[in-house]
């Protein structure tokens, strides 16, 4: 099941809020060579490029569907290409990633590798959800462990690779990161009702499950998930506090 750009953009305003905090961590200069890892539909990559004068920005994503939408944002100094964050290479003044590396495993190895893509004096600037302990996510793994889904999934459930907050500054410093900023923030969102919560996660956390489930079980999984959410939030509006980790590090010269 491919990523659905329209579904992802349903909550574009809410997903953009941490982007504003993240770009505030960038040491903006002219003429940077920058890469946006996991650029998605490209709107925020365009905003990033517009903030970096006379710079060359490349947006990389592994989803052809997302990149097809991103092509609308192409301009001189900004282009997009298909690629995998796990294998990206190069020597960049700015390595930027907004809500993407939570999909990659083994952050203890990933963070040093991403920092290694940064030239001395350049920056690694990252935001990632750390909301896997929220009820919206716990319910997904609970339902995946129930029949008929657990058999269809072969017992698989997704375990978040995101580490406890305090491990990121240690990793960054140990591997040459300096001028560190590392923090966790809860972003307050008010959604109409429990179904809006289901719509939110259907564009992100549920995607790996739907990729693995046969077509005839996806609707059943979603129906059970919506029912559990409605039991927890029988009335709207619903406050959805979304936890995220943000960090920036300059690579030592």
Secondary structure, DSSP 4 states (H G I P E B T S, - for coil): ----HHHHGGGHHHHHHHHHHHHTTS---TT-EEEEET-TTSHHHHHHHHHSTT-EEEEEES-HHHHHHHGGG-BTTEEEEE--GGG----EEEEEEES-GGGSS-HHHHHHHHHHTEEEEEEEEEEEE--TTSHHHHHHHHHHTSTTHHHHTTT------PPPHHHHHHHHHHTTEEEEEEEEEEEEEEESSHHHHHHHHHTTTTHHHHHHS-HHHHHHHHHHHHHHHHHH--SS-EEEEEEEEEEEEEEP-
